[in-house]
Amino acid sequence: MNMNEMLKKAKRLQAEMDAKEKEIQIKEFLVEKQGISVVISGLRKIKSIKINEALIDPDDPELVQDLVMLAVNEALEKVDEAYSELEDQYSASGLPF
């Protein structure tokens, strides 16, 4: 493969990677966990948090706090996994990005 072909391939792969990264950024990731529902964008911004009213116990606010924290962290992990899969896909091309 000559240098021009390598540059063309690198530009094409970079454009594909940029497009897929934008897809992840606009995607919404949902986690539902024990009555807590969290939606987060690919930009790691929380879009919504819904809490089942049955979970709300004034004598045990830590339960809801813990469940929200777990759900948010799991949603963030989903976003991180999407980016990691994208990076793995394109790092296999052998071209540095």
Biopython code that builds the backbone (N, CA, C, O; Angstrom):
import numpy as np
from Bio.PDB.StructureBuilder import StructureBuilder

atoms = [
    (1, "MET", "N", (0.862, -1.174, 0.000)),
    (1, "MET", "CA", (0.000, 0.000, 0.000)),
    (1, "MET", "C", (0.907, 1.235, 0.000)),
    (1, "MET", "O", (1.788, 1.381, 0.848)),
    (2, "ASN", "N", (0.670, 2.106, -0.961)),
    (2, "ASN", "CA", (1.509, 3.306, -1.016)),
    (2, "ASN", "C", (0.972, 4.383, -0.073)),
    (2, "ASN", "O", (-0.098, 4.238, 0.516)),
    (3, "MET", "N", (1.728, 5.448, 0.052)),
    (3, "MET", "CA", (1.400, 6.506, 1.017)),
    (3, "MET", "C", (0.054, 7.164, 0.701)),
    (3, "MET", "O", (-0.722, 7.431, 1.619)),
    (4, "ASN", "N", (-0.240, 7.429, -0.573)),
    (4, "ASN", "CA", (-1.518, 8.056, -0.938)),
    (4, "ASN", "C", (-2.696, 7.170, -0.573)),
    (4, "ASN", "O", (-3.712, 7.656, -0.074)),
    (5, "GLU", "N", (-2.564, 5.866, -0.820)),
    (5, "GLU", "CA", (-3.636, 4.937, -0.464)),
    (5, "GLU", "C", (-3.829, 4.897, 1.044)),
    (5, "GLU", "O", (-4.959, 4.854, 1.530)),
    (6, "MET", "N", (-2.733, 4.911, 1.779)),
    (6, "MET", "CA", (-2.825, 4.923, 3.244)),
    (6, "MET", "C", (-3.517, 6.180, 3.749)),
    (6, "MET", "O", (-4.347, 6.109, 4.655)),
    (7, "LEU", "N", (-3.187, 7.324, 3.173)),
    (7, "LEU", "CA", (-3.822, 8.579, 3.582)),
    (7, "LEU", "C", (-5.307, 8.568, 3.268)),
    (7, "LEU", "O", (-6.115, 9.021, 4.079)),
    (8, "LYS", "N", (-5.679, 8.054, 2.095)),
    (8, "LYS", "CA", (-7.098, 7.965, 1.731)),
    (8, "LYS", "C", (-7.839, 7.050, 2.703)),
    (8, "LYS", "O", (-8.939, 7.365, 3.158)),
    (9, "LYS", "N", (-7.219, 5.913, 3.013)),
    (9, "LYS", "CA", (-7.845, 4.980, 3.950)),
    (9, "LYS", "C", (-7.987, 5.621, 5.328)),
    (9, "LYS", "O", (-9.025, 5.485, 5.975)),
    (10, "ALA", "N", (-6.957, 6.311, 5.770)),
    (10, "ALA", "CA", (-7.002, 6.964, 7.080)),
    (10, "ALA", "C", (-8.100, 8.023, 7.125)),
    (10, "ALA", "O", (-8.824, 8.120, 8.115)),
    (11, "LYS", "N", (-8.228, 8.812, 6.069)),
    (11, "LYS", "CA", (-9.273, 9.848, 6.036)),
    (11, "LYS", "C", (-10.657, 9.227, 6.025)),
    (11, "LYS", "O", (-11.568, 9.715, 6.694)),
    (12, "ARG", "N", (-10.818, 8.139, 5.257)),
    (12, "ARG", "CA", (-12.115, 7.459, 5.198)),
    (12, "ARG", "C", (-12.468, 6.874, 6.565)),
    (12, "ARG", "O", (-13.594, 7.024, 7.038)),
    (13, "LEU", "N", (-11.507, 6.211, 7.193)),
    (13, "LEU", "CA", (-11.752, 5.629, 8.509)),
    (13, "LEU", "C", (-12.040, 6.704, 9.553)),
    (13, "LEU", "O", (-12.896, 6.515, 10.417)),
    (14, "GLN", "N", (-11.332, 7.825, 9.480)),
    (14, "GLN", "CA", (-11.570, 8.921, 10.424)),
    (14, "GLN", "C", (-12.979, 9.479, 10.245)),
    (14, "GLN", "O", (-13.656, 9.778, 11.229)),
    (15, "ALA", "N", (-13.426, 9.621, 8.996)),
    (15, "ALA", "CA", (-14.781, 10.121, 8.733)),
    (15, "ALA", "C", (-15.824, 9.139, 9.260)),
    (15, "ALA", "O", (-16.823, 9.552, 9.849)),
    (16, "GLU", "N", (-15.596, 7.840, 9.050)),
    (16, "GLU", "CA", (-16.519, 6.825, 9.564)),
    (16, "GLU", "C", (-16.565, 6.870, 11.089)),
    (16, "GLU", "O", (-17.640, 6.815, 11.688)),
    (17, "MET", "N", (-15.402, 6.968, 11.704)),
    (17, "MET", "CA", (-15.322, 7.009, 13.166)),
    (17, "MET", "C", (-16.026, 8.249, 13.714)),
    (17, "MET", "O", (-16.743, 8.165, 14.711)),
    (18, "ASP", "N", (-15.827, 9.391, 13.071)),
    (18, "ASP", "CA", (-16.495, 10.623, 13.503)),
    (18, "ASP", "C", (-18.011, 10.476, 13.416)),
    (18, "ASP", "O", (-18.732, 10.911, 14.314)),
    (19, "ALA", "N", (-18.497, 9.863, 12.331)),
    (19, "ALA", "CA", (-19.940, 9.676, 12.156)),
    (19, "ALA", "C", (-20.496, 8.760, 13.241)),
    (19, "ALA", "O", (-21.554, 9.036, 13.806)),
    (20, "LYS", "N", (-19.788, 7.675, 13.534)),
    (20, "LYS", "CA", (-20.266, 6.753, 14.564)),
    (20, "LYS", "C", (-20.195, 7.384, 15.952)),
    (20, "LYS", "O", (-21.040, 7.111, 16.804)),
    (21, "GLU", "N", (-19.195, 8.222, 16.178)),
    (21, "GLU", "CA", (-19.101, 8.925, 17.455)),
    (21, "GLU", "C", (-20.289, 9.871, 17.622)),
    (21, "GLU", "O", (-20.838, 9.985, 18.718)),
    (22, "LYS", "N", (-20.687, 10.544, 16.555)),
    (22, "LYS", "CA", (-21.857, 11.429, 16.621)),
    (22, "LYS", "C", (-23.123, 10.633, 16.901)),
    (22, "LYS", "O", (-24.007, 11.099, 17.619)),
    (23, "GLU", "N", (-23.215, 9.413, 16.326)),
    (23, "GLU", "CA", (-24.363, 8.548, 16.605)),
    (23, "GLU", "C", (-24.435, 8.230, 18.098)),
    (23, "GLU", "O", (-25.511, 8.268, 18.694)),
    (24, "ILE", "N", (-23.296, 7.920, 18.692)),
    (24, "ILE", "CA", (-23.268, 7.623, 20.128)),
    (24, "ILE", "C", (-23.671, 8.859, 20.927)),
    (24, "ILE", "O", (-24.410, 8.751, 21.905)),
    (25, "GLN", "N", (-23.192, 10.026, 20.517)),
    (25, "GLN", "CA", (-23.478, 11.256, 21.253)),
    (25, "GLN", "C", (-24.969, 11.563, 21.305)),
    (25, "GLN", "O", (-25.451, 12.082, 22.312)),
    (26, "ILE", "N", (-25.715, 11.252, 20.240)),
    (26, "ILE", "CA", (-27.153, 11.564, 20.239)),
    (26, "ILE", "C", (-27.999, 10.401, 20.766)),
    (26, "ILE", "O", (-29.195, 10.557, 21.010)),
    (27, "LYS", "N", (-27.374, 9.246, 20.936)),
    (27, "LYS", "CA", (-28.089, 8.080, 21.441)),
    (27, "LYS", "C", (-28.429, 8.271, 22.917)),
    (27, "LYS", "O", (-27.708, 8.941, 23.656)),
    (28, "GLU", "N", (-29.547, 7.668, 23.328)),
    (28, "GLU", "CA", (-29.924, 7.686, 24.740)),
    (28, "GLU", "C", (-29.765, 6.281, 25.309)),
    (28, "GLU", "O", (-30.151, 5.297, 24.678)),
    (29, "PHE", "N", (-29.199, 6.200, 26.495)),
    (29, "PHE", "CA", (-28.946, 4.936, 27.165)),
    (29, "PHE", "C", (-29.876, 4.850, 28.371)),
    (29, "PHE", "O", (-29.913, 5.759, 29.200)),
    (30, "LEU", "N", (-30.625, 3.756, 28.464)),
    (30, "LEU", "CA", (-31.619, 3.572, 29.518)),
    (30, "LEU", "C", (-31.175, 2.465, 30.463)),
    (30, "LEU", "O", (-30.728, 1.400, 30.037)),
    (31, "VAL", "N", (-31.310, 2.741, 31.755)),
    (31, "VAL", "CA", (-31.103, 1.721, 32.787)),
    (31, "VAL", "C", (-32.320, 1.751, 33.693)),
    (31, "VAL", "O", (-32.717, 2.806, 34.188)),
    (32, "GLU", "N", (-32.907, 0.578, 33.904)),
    (32, "GLU", "CA", (-34.012, 0.438, 34.847)),
    (32, "GLU", "C", (-33.553, -0.549, 35.908)),
    (32, "GLU", "O", (-33.192, -1.688, 35.609)),
    (33, "LYS", "N", (-33.574, -0.091, 37.143)),
    (33, "LYS", "CA", (-33.021, -0.900, 38.228)),
    (33, "LYS", "C", (-33.876, -0.710, 39.477)),
    (33, "LYS", "O", (-33.896, 0.373, 40.061)),
    (34, "GLN", "N", (-34.576, -1.757, 39.883)),
    (34, "GLN", "CA", (-35.329, -1.786, 41.138)),
    (34, "GLN", "C", (-36.191, -0.545, 41.344)),
    (34, "GLN", "O", (-36.153, 0.071, 42.410)),
    (35, "GLY", "N", (-36.963, -0.179, 40.334)),
    (35, "GLY", "CA", (-37.882, 0.949, 40.470)),
    (35, "GLY", "C", (-37.290, 2.299, 40.120)),
    (35, "GLY", "O", (-37.972, 3.318, 40.233)),
    (36, "ILE", "N", (-36.042, 2.327, 39.699)),
    (36, "ILE", "CA", (-35.383, 3.566, 39.279)),
    (36, "ILE", "C", (-35.129, 3.463, 37.782)),
    (36, "ILE", "O", (-34.631, 2.446, 37.298)),
    (37, "SER", "N", (-35.469, 4.513, 37.057)),
    (37, "SER", "CA", (-35.225, 4.565, 35.617)),
    (37, "SER", "C", (-34.360, 5.786, 35.318)),
    (37, "SER", "O", (-34.703, 6.908, 35.690)),
    (38, "VAL", "N", (-33.234, 5.555, 34.641)),
    (38, "VAL", "CA", (-32.309, 6.638, 34.304)),
    (38, "VAL", "C", (-32.073, 6.620, 32.799)),
    (38, "VAL", "O", (-31.793, 5.575, 32.212)),
    (39, "VAL", "N", (-32.192, 7.798, 32.183)),
    (39, "VAL", "CA", (-31.856, 7.960, 30.771)),
    (39, "VAL", "C", (-30.716, 8.965, 30.703)),
    (39, "VAL", "O", (-30.791, 10.056, 31.269)),
    (40, "ILE", "N", (-29.653, 8.571, 29.991)),
    (40, "ILE", "CA", (-28.476, 9.423, 29.870)),
    (40, "ILE", "C", (-28.079, 9.491, 28.397)),
    (40, "ILE", "O", (-28.215, 8.511, 27.665)),
    (41, "SER", "N", (-27.592, 10.643, 27.971)),
    (41, "SER", "CA", (-27.175, 10.791, 26.573)),
    (41, "SER", "C", (-25.749, 10.288, 26.391)),
    (41, "SER", "O", (-25.022, 10.073, 27.361)),
    (42, "GLY", "N", (-25.367, 10.108, 25.144)),
    (42, "GLY", "CA", (-24.003, 9.710, 24.832)),
    (42, "GLY", "C", (-22.981, 10.770, 25.196)),
    (42, "GLY", "O", (-21.780, 10.500, 25.209)),
    (43, "LEU", "N", (-23.444, 11.959, 25.487)),
    (43, "LEU", "CA", (-22.565, 13.035, 25.964)),
    (43, "LEU", "C", (-22.452, 13.023, 27.484)),
    (43, "LEU", "O", (-21.908, 13.946, 28.090)),
    (44, "ARG", "N", (-22.983, 11.946, 28.092)),
    (44, "ARG", "CA", (-22.946, 11.744, 29.546)),
    (44, "ARG", "C", (-23.763, 12.783, 30.314)),
    (44, "ARG", "O", (-23.408, 13.161, 31.430)),
    (45, "LYS", "N", (-24.851, 13.235, 29.712)),
    (45, "LYS", "CA", (-25.769, 14.167, 30.374)),
    (45, "LYS", "C", (-27.030, 13.401, 30.758)),
    (45, "LYS", "O", (-27.603, 12.685, 29.937)),
    (46, "ILE", "N", (-27.454, 13.553, 32.000)),
    (46, "ILE", "CA", (-28.666, 12.882, 32.457)),
    (46, "ILE", "C", (-29.866, 13.560, 31.818)),
    (46, "ILE", "O", (-30.046, 14.773, 31.929)),
    (47, "LYS", "N", (-30.693, 12.747, 31.139)),
    (47, "LYS", "CA", (-31.888, 13.269, 30.477)),
    (47, "LYS", "C", (-33.104, 13.151, 31.396)),
    (47, "LYS", "O", (-33.960, 14.035, 31.415)),
    (48, "SER", "N", (-33.175, 12.054, 32.158)),
    (48, "SER", "CA", (-34.289, 11.904, 33.094)),
    (48, "SER", "C", (-33.958, 10.859, 34.152)),
    (48, "SER", "O", (-33.175, 9.933, 33.938)),
    (49, "ILE", "N", (-34.594, 11.053, 35.304)),
    (49, "ILE", "CA", (-34.555, 10.077, 36.391)),
    (49, "ILE", "C", (-35.987, 9.936, 36.887)),
    (49, "ILE", "O", (-36.633, 10.920, 37.249)),
    (50, "LYS", "N", (-36.473, 8.699, 36.897)),
    (50, "LYS", "CA", (-37.820, 8.431, 37.405)),
    (50, "LYS", "C", (-37.700, 7.457, 38.568)),
    (50, "LYS", "O", (-36.960, 6.475, 38.510)),
    (51, "ILE", "N", (-38.447, 7.756, 39.624)),
    (51, "ILE", "CA", (-38.402, 6.940, 40.833)),
    (51, "ILE", "C", (-39.806, 6.438, 41.125)),
    (51, "ILE", "O", (-40.751, 7.223, 41.214)),
    (52, "ASN", "N", (-39.937, 5.141, 41.272)),
    (52, "ASN", "CA", (-41.211, 4.547, 41.635)),
    (52, "ASN", "C", (-41.586, 5.047, 43.028)),
    (52, "ASN", "O", (-40.787, 4.965, 43.961)),
    (53, "GLU", "N", (-42.795, 5.560, 43.160)),
    (53, "GLU", "CA", (-43.235, 6.150, 44.436)),
    (53, "GLU", "C", (-43.164, 5.161, 45.594)),
    (53, "GLU", "O", (-42.990, 5.566, 46.744)),
    (54, "ALA", "N", (-43.296, 3.877, 45.303)),
    (54, "ALA", "CA", (-43.254, 2.867, 46.366)),
    (54, "ALA", "C", (-41.886, 2.815, 47.048)),
    (54, "ALA", "O", (-41.773, 2.323, 48.170)),
    (55, "LEU", "N", (-40.862, 3.313, 46.385)),
    (55, "LEU", "CA", (-39.514, 3.315, 46.968)),
    (55, "LEU", "C", (-39.291, 4.444, 47.961)),
    (55, "LEU", "O", (-38.361, 4.391, 48.766)),
    (56, "ILE", "N", (-40.129, 5.451, 47.908)),
    (56, "ILE", "CA", (-39.904, 6.647, 48.721)),
    (56, "ILE", "C", (-40.380, 6.392, 50.154)),
    (56, "ILE", "O", (-41.578, 6.334, 50.432)),
    (57, "ASP", "N", (-39.423, 6.247, 51.032)),
    (57, "ASP", "CA", (-39.689, 6.015, 52.447)),
    (57, "ASP", "C", (-38.962, 7.106, 53.223)),
    (57, "ASP", "O", (-37.732, 7.133, 53.245)),
    (58, "PRO", "N", (-39.717, 8.017, 53.866)),
    (58, "PRO", "CA", (-39.066, 9.108, 54.582)),
    (58, "PRO", "C", (-38.114, 8.633, 55.688)),
    (58, "PRO", "O", (-37.213, 9.367, 56.092)),
    (59, "ASP", "N", (-38.319, 7.413, 56.168)),
    (59, "ASP", "CA", (-37.449, 6.882, 57.217)),
    (59, "ASP", "C", (-36.169, 6.251, 56.657)),
    (59, "ASP", "O", (-35.254, 5.925, 57.414)),
    (60, "ASP", "N", (-36.107, 6.078, 55.330)),
    (60, "ASP", "CA", (-34.932, 5.439, 54.724)),
    (60, "ASP", "C", (-34.570, 6.111, 53.392)),
    (60, "ASP", "O", (-34.631, 5.473, 52.340)),
    (61, "PRO", "N", (-34.192, 7.401, 53.436)),
    (61, "PRO", "CA", (-33.855, 8.088, 52.184)),
    (61, "PRO", "C", (-32.586, 7.530, 51.527)),
    (61, "PRO", "O", (-32.383, 7.693, 50.324)),
    (62, "GLU", "N", (-31.744, 6.876, 52.316)),
    (62, "GLU", "CA", (-30.504, 6.326, 51.761)),
    (62, "GLU", "C", (-30.771, 5.251, 50.714)),
    (62, "GLU", "O", (-29.983, 5.089, 49.782)),
    (63, "LEU", "N", (-31.870, 4.514, 50.856)),
    (63, "LEU", "CA", (-32.201, 3.471, 49.886)),
    (63, "LEU", "C", (-32.369, 4.073, 48.495)),
    (63, "LEU", "O", (-31.774, 3.594, 47.530)),
    (64, "VAL", "N", (-33.176, 5.115, 48.397)),
    (64, "VAL", "CA", (-33.405, 5.760, 47.098)),
    (64, "VAL", "C", (-32.106, 6.376, 46.588)),
    (64, "VAL", "O", (-31.790, 6.266, 45.403)),
    (65, "GLN", "N", (-31.366, 7.012, 47.459)),
    (65, "GLN", "CA", (-30.091, 7.616, 47.047)),
    (65, "GLN", "C", (-29.151, 6.560, 46.471)),
    (65, "GLN", "O", (-28.526, 6.779, 45.434)),
    (66, "ASP", "N", (-29.054, 5.423, 47.141)),
    (66, "ASP", "CA", (-28.175, 4.346, 46.675)),
    (66, "ASP", "C", (-28.638, 3.788, 45.333)),
    (66, "ASP", "O", (-27.822, 3.545, 44.444)),
    (67, "LEU", "N", (-29.947, 3.584, 45.188)),
    (67, "LEU", "CA", (-30.465, 3.038, 43.935)),
    (67, "LEU", "C", (-30.257, 4.005, 42.771)),
    (67, "LEU", "O", (-29.922, 3.584, 41.664)),
    (68, "VAL", "N", (-30.456, 5.294, 43.021)),
    (68, "VAL", "CA", (-30.222, 6.298, 41.969)),
    (68, "VAL", "C", (-28.748, 6.294, 41.577)),
    (68, "VAL", "O", (-28.415, 6.323, 40.393)),
    (69, "MET", "N", (-27.880, 6.259, 42.564)),
    (69, "MET", "CA", (-26.445, 6.248, 42.280)),
    (69, "MET", "C", (-26.061, 5.013, 41.457)),
    (69, "MET", "O", (-25.299, 5.127, 40.497)),
    (70, "LEU", "N", (-26.575, 3.849, 41.820)),
    (70, "LEU", "CA", (-26.275, 2.626, 41.076)),
    (70, "LEU", "C", (-26.764, 2.715, 39.635)),
    (70, "LEU", "O", (-26.048, 2.339, 38.706)),
    (71, "ALA", "N", (-27.977, 3.211, 39.453)),
    (71, "ALA", "CA", (-28.542, 3.305, 38.107)),
    (71, "ALA", "C", (-27.775, 4.307, 37.247)),
    (71, "ALA", "O", (-27.505, 4.039, 36.076)),
    (72, "VAL", "N", (-27.426, 5.449, 37.814)),
    (72, "VAL", "CA", (-26.663, 6.461, 37.066)),
    (72, "VAL", "C", (-25.290, 5.902, 36.689)),
    (72, "VAL", "O", (-24.845, 6.064, 35.553)),
    (73, "ASN", "N", (-24.628, 5.252, 37.629)),
    (73, "ASN", "CA", (-23.310, 4.685, 37.332)),
    (73, "ASN", "C", (-23.388, 3.614, 36.248)),
    (73, "ASN", "O", (-22.507, 3.534, 35.391)),
    (74, "GLU", "N", (-24.428, 2.796, 36.278)),
    (74, "GLU", "CA", (-24.585, 1.771, 35.247)),
    (74, "GLU", "C", (-24.849, 2.407, 33.880)),
    (74, "GLU", "O", (-24.341, 1.933, 32.864)),
    (75, "ALA", "N", (-25.637, 3.471, 33.859)),
    (75, "ALA", "CA", (-25.893, 4.172, 32.598)),
    (75, "ALA", "C", (-24.599, 4.771, 32.045)),
    (75, "ALA", "O", (-24.347, 4.701, 30.843)),
    (76, "LEU", "N", (-23.786, 5.353, 32.913)),
    (76, "LEU", "CA", (-22.492, 5.897, 32.477)),
    (76, "LEU", "C", (-21.582, 4.794, 31.938)),
    (76, "LEU", "O", (-20.849, 5.006, 30.973)),
    (77, "GLU", "N", (-21.632, 3.626, 32.557)),
    (77, "GLU", "CA", (-20.836, 2.496, 32.074)),
    (77, "GLU", "C", (-21.272, 2.084, 30.673)),
    (77, "GLU", "O", (-20.436, 1.718, 29.847)),
    (78, "LYS", "N", (-22.584, 2.143, 30.398)),
    (78, "LYS", "CA", (-23.078, 1.810, 29.058)),
    (78, "LYS", "C", (-22.516, 2.775, 28.016)),
    (78, "LYS", "O", (-22.122, 2.358, 26.927)),
    (79, "VAL", "N", (-22.481, 4.051, 28.350)),
    (79, "VAL", "CA", (-21.918, 5.050, 27.431)),
    (79, "VAL", "C", (-20.434, 4.757, 27.211)),
    (79, "VAL", "O", (-19.957, 4.760, 26.076)),
    (80, "ASP", "N", (-19.710, 4.505, 28.299)),
    (80, "ASP", "CA", (-18.278, 4.212, 28.188)),
    (80, "ASP", "C", (-18.026, 2.966, 27.335)),
    (80, "ASP", "O", (-17.078, 2.930, 26.551)),
    (81, "GLU", "N", (-18.875, 1.944, 27.489)),
    (81, "GLU", "CA", (-18.734, 0.727, 26.692)),
    (81, "GLU", "C", (-18.940, 1.014, 25.210)),
    (81, "GLU", "O", (-18.230, 0.468, 24.366)),
    (82, "ALA", "N", (-19.911, 1.870, 24.889)),
    (82, "ALA", "CA", (-20.163, 2.213, 23.484)),
    (82, "ALA", "C", (-18.944, 2.891, 22.873)),
    (82, "ALA", "O", (-18.556, 2.577, 21.748)),
    (83, "TYR", "N", (-18.344, 3.813, 23.607)),
    (83, "TYR", "CA", (-17.138, 4.485, 23.105)),
    (83, "TYR", "C", (-15.963, 3.509, 23.014)),
    (83, "TYR", "O", (-15.179, 3.573, 22.067)),
    (84, "SER", "N", (-15.840, 2.621, 23.975)),
    (84, "SER", "CA", (-14.752, 1.648, 23.975)),
    (84, "SER", "C", (-14.867, 0.702, 22.781)),
    (84, "SER", "O", (-13.867, 0.386, 22.138)),
    (85, "GLU", "N", (-16.093, 0.250, 22.486)),
    (85, "GLU", "CA", (-16.312, -0.615, 21.327)),
    (85, "GLU", "C", (-15.936, 0.109, 20.040)),
    (85, "GLU", "O", (-15.337, -0.483, 19.142)),
    (86, "LEU", "N", (-16.283, 1.381, 19.952)),
    (86, "LEU", "CA", (-15.940, 2.171, 18.773)),
    (86, "LEU", "C", (-14.424, 2.275, 18.628)),
    (86, "LEU", "O", (-13.887, 2.081, 17.538)),
    (87, "GLU", "N", (-13.747, 2.577, 19.712)),
    (87, "GLU", "CA", (-12.285, 2.688, 19.672)),
    (87, "GLU", "C", (-11.640, 1.359, 19.292)),
    (87, "GLU", "O", (-10.696, 1.331, 18.502)),
    (88, "ASP", "N", (-12.147, 0.253, 19.852)),
    (88, "ASP", "CA", (-11.598, -1.064, 19.530)),
    (88, "ASP", "C", (-11.777, -1.388, 18.055)),
    (88, "ASP", "O", (-10.884, -1.942, 17.414)),
    (89, "GLN", "N", (-12.943, -1.037, 17.527)),
    (89, "GLN", "CA", (-13.243, -1.316, 16.127)),
    (89, "GLN", "C", (-12.247, -0.621, 15.204)),
    (89, "GLN", "O", (-11.787, -1.208, 14.225)),
    (90, "TYR", "N", (-11.918, 0.615, 15.512)),
    (90, "TYR", "CA", (-11.053, 1.378, 14.623)),
    (90, "TYR", "C", (-9.572, 1.235, 14.958)),
    (90, "TYR", "O", (-8.726, 1.487, 14.100)),
    (91, "SER", "N", (-9.245, 0.844, 16.162)),
    (91, "SER", "CA", (-7.825, 0.640, 16.472)),
    (91, "SER", "C", (-7.304, -0.615, 15.780)),
    (91, "SER", "O", (-6.099, -0.755, 15.568)),
    (92, "ALA", "N", (-8.204, -1.522, 15.429)),
    (92, "ALA", "CA", (-7.807, -2.730, 14.709)),
    (92, "ALA", "C", (-7.386, -2.426, 13.270)),
    (92, "ALA", "O", (-6.814, -3.286, 12.599)),
    (93, "SER", "N", (-7.663, -1.218, 12.796)),
    (93, "SER", "CA", (-7.303, -0.844, 11.421)),
    (93, "SER", "C", (-5.799, -0.694, 11.252)),
    (93, "SER", "O", (-5.290, -0.708, 10.131)),
    (94, "GLY", "N", (-5.093, -0.552, 12.360)),
    (94, "GLY", "CA", (-3.650, -0.381, 12.291)),
    (94, "GLY", "C", (-3.215, 1.045, 12.048)),
    (94, "GLY", "O", (-2.021, 1.325, 11.941)),
    (95, "LEU", "N", (-4.176, 1.952, 11.959)),
    (95, "LEU", "CA", (-3.853, 3.360, 11.745)),
    (95, "LEU", "C", (-4.033, 4.114, 13.052)),
    (95, "LEU", "O", (-5.015, 3.880, 13.757)),
    (96, "PRO", "N", (-3.131, 5.000, 13.392)),
    (96, "PRO", "CA", (-3.258, 5.753, 14.647)),
    (96, "PRO", "C", (-4.319, 6.842, 14.528)),
    (96, "PRO", "O", (-4.381, 7.561, 13.531)),
    (97, "PHE", "N", (-5.162, 6.953, 15.573)),
    (97, "PHE", "CA", (-6.176, 8.021, 15.623)),
    (97, "PHE", "C", (-6.089, 8.723, 16.940)),
    (97, "PHE", "O", (-6.852, 9.655, 17.193)),
]
sb = StructureBuilder()
sb.init_structure("model")
sb.init_model(0)
sb.init_chain("A")
sb.init_seg("    ")
for serial, (resi, resn, name, xyz) in enumerate(atoms, 1):
    if name == "N":
        sb.init_residue(resn, " ", resi, " ")
    sb.init_atom(name, np.array(xyz, "f"), 0.0, 1.0, " ", f" {name:<3s}", serial, name[0])
structure = sb.get_structure()
